[in-house]
């Protein structure tokens, strides 16, 4: 990118996502009230468009190779309270109101284990709910 | 992965990160008190080891091709209050106490613009500081 292109992307007011070679951008989902990190997923342009139009988080499933609306089978949809993009427009932040657990394991968040001080073992986080 | 391997990775107490084909894992950095999403970066095994040993966030810079301790030049180090890993161990969450702005633009967070309801334009977020 030229200096002018970088400036526009970082300081501009136009959404211009930088998708990777696979056409994807990383989306970070947090709880809109608590700030808890719920999950990470990927979006292609169609998933982002569906998310912004419906107000409910829709991702691109790399394993299934198709759009995947969060909660399409479980009912645990993620209502998007606010969507942000980062400085170089290669990552999205969705502040969401989740209708249920974010994780397929049934945990509220996919990040239910902390790394211990030894740098090798994991400690379960007690779900505050 | 076999079913048993998946179970161990998801429910086990051993840190066993799944690095991608480039040897990297995505790290999400939030403010440990406010929950604000500060930045996304990548780590290789050496960066993760350095982070866990020093207690200060160290990443792998894809553009520079080397380890990059956050704040090594600016002094804006990120003290790691807690590190977590997600269900399938392919993403890290660092809850950090930042010594300064996370973003190279000088913003506290890289996510300083929200996507407007039209799905095309961006609105600057007023920094609460």
Interface residues (C-beta under 8 A of the other chain):
Chain A: X10 X11 X12 X13 X14 X15 X26 X28 X30 X31 X34 X35 X36 X37 X39 X40 X49 X52 X53 X82 X83 X84 X85 X86 X87 X91 X93 X103 X104 X105 X107 X110 X111 X112 X113 X114 X115 X119 X120 X121 X122 X123 X124 X125
Chain B: X10 X11 X12 X13 X14 X15 X26 X28 X30 X31 X34 X35 X36 X37 X39 X40 X49 X52 X53 X82 X83 X84 X85 X86 X87 X91 X93 X103 X104 X105 X107 X110 X111 X112 X113 X114 X115 X119 X120 X121 X122 X123 X124 X125
